[in-house]
Amino acid sequence: MNENLMPCPFCKSTAELIQAHDNGIHTCPGWWAVSCMNPGCGCEIAWFPTEAEAREAWNTRAPSPGITEGERQRVGEIAEAIEKAHATVYAIQNGWNHKGVVSELRAIAKDEGEVG
């Protein structure tokens, strides 16, 4: 019953089809929805009259917006700066290269527009 359901778009957990019953809680007995099985997530779609409609609604995802080449390059530059900063902080914590650490951090900050 839960085969062919994509994972939750938010937490990537498995999902399950659920059917409403006339138990005084659901207002659409016999209708279908899909819900994330992760109790901490709670993602659920609206109710549909058929199982197929609920499955299709759950599995339909908006396309991811593309990023420009300039944005992709900037992300790479930021990731590289973060890696350098991490390595420098690691060096400080381990007592290595004290003389060059401050100047390296300033150079990274200057590259990112943080220091004049």
C-alpha positions as CSV (number, residue, x, y, z in Angstrom):
1,M,0.0,0.0,0.0
2,N,2.9,2.4,0.7
3,E,5.0,1.3,-2.2
4,N,5.8,4.0,-4.8
5,L,5.6,6.8,-2.2
6,M,8.5,9.2,-2.3
7,P,10.2,10.0,1.1
8,C,9.1,13.0,3.0
9,P,10.3,16.2,1.3
10,F,11.3,17.7,4.7
11,C,12.9,14.9,6.8
12,K,13.3,12.2,4.1
13,S,11.5,9.6,6.3
14,T,9.1,7.1,4.8
15,A,5.5,8.0,4.2
16,E,2.3,6.0,4.4
17,L,-1.2,6.3,2.9
18,I,-3.9,6.8,5.4
19,Q,-7.7,6.4,5.0
20,A,-10.2,8.5,6.9
21,H,-12.8,6.6,8.9
22,D,-16.1,7.8,10.3
23,N,-14.9,8.1,13.9
24,G,-16.0,11.6,14.6
25,I,-12.5,13.0,14.0
26,H,-12.3,13.0,10.2
27,T,-14.8,14.8,8.2
28,C,-14.3,12.9,5.0
29,P,-14.7,9.2,5.7
30,G,-13.2,7.0,3.0
31,W,-10.9,9.8,1.7
32,W,-7.1,9.3,1.5
33,A,-4.1,11.3,2.5
34,V,-0.3,10.6,2.8
35,S,1.5,11.3,6.0
36,C,5.2,11.3,7.0
37,M,5.8,8.4,9.5
38,N,8.3,10.4,11.5
39,P,6.4,11.6,14.5
40,G,8.7,14.6,14.9
41,C,7.9,15.9,11.4
42,G,4.1,15.7,11.0
43,C,4.1,16.5,7.2
44,E,0.8,15.5,5.7
45,I,-1.1,16.4,2.5
46,A,-4.8,17.3,2.2
47,W,-7.4,14.6,1.9
48,F,-8.4,13.2,-1.6
49,P,-11.3,11.1,-2.7
50,T,-9.0,8.3,-4.1
51,E,-5.8,6.6,-3.1
52,A,-4.3,7.4,-6.5
53,E,-5.0,11.1,-6.1
54,A,-3.4,11.2,-2.7
55,R,-0.3,9.3,-3.9
56,E,0.0,11.6,-7.0
57,A,-0.3,14.7,-4.8
58,W,2.4,13.5,-2.4
59,N,4.8,12.4,-5.1
60,T,4.4,15.7,-7.1
61,R,7.3,18.0,-6.1
62,A,7.9,21.5,-7.3
63,P,11.1,21.7,-9.4
64,S,14.1,23.0,-7.6
65,P,15.0,26.5,-8.7
66,G,18.3,26.6,-10.5
67,I,21.2,28.7,-9.5
68,T,23.4,30.8,-11.8
69,E,27.0,29.9,-12.5
70,G,28.0,33.0,-10.6
71,E,26.0,31.9,-7.5
72,R,27.5,28.4,-7.8
73,Q,31.0,29.9,-7.9
74,R,30.3,32.1,-4.9
75,V,29.1,29.1,-2.9
76,G,32.3,27.3,-3.8
77,E,34.3,30.3,-2.6
78,I,32.4,30.5,0.7
79,A,32.8,26.8,1.3
80,E,36.6,27.1,0.6
81,A,36.8,30.0,3.1
82,I,34.9,28.0,5.7
83,E,37.3,25.0,5.2
84,K,40.3,27.4,5.7
85,A,38.8,28.9,8.8
86,H,38.0,25.5,10.2
87,A,41.6,24.3,9.6
88,T,42.9,27.5,11.2
89,V,40.7,27.1,14.3
90,Y,41.8,23.5,14.5
91,A,45.4,24.7,14.4
92,I,44.8,27.2,17.2
93,Q,43.1,24.5,19.4
94,N,46.1,22.2,18.9
95,G,48.8,24.8,19.5
96,W,50.1,24.8,15.9
97,N,51.3,27.8,13.9
98,H,50.4,30.5,16.3
99,K,52.3,33.2,14.4
100,G,50.4,32.8,11.2
101,V,46.9,32.0,12.6
102,V,45.7,35.6,13.2
103,S,46.9,36.9,9.9
104,E,45.2,33.9,8.1
105,L,41.9,34.6,9.9
106,R,42.2,38.3,9.0
107,A,42.9,37.4,5.3
108,I,39.8,35.1,5.3
109,A,37.6,37.8,6.9
110,K,38.9,40.4,4.5
111,D,38.1,38.2,1.5
112,E,34.5,37.9,2.8
113,G,34.2,41.6,3.4
114,E,34.2,41.4,7.2
115,V,37.4,43.3,7.9
116,G,38.6,46.6,6.3
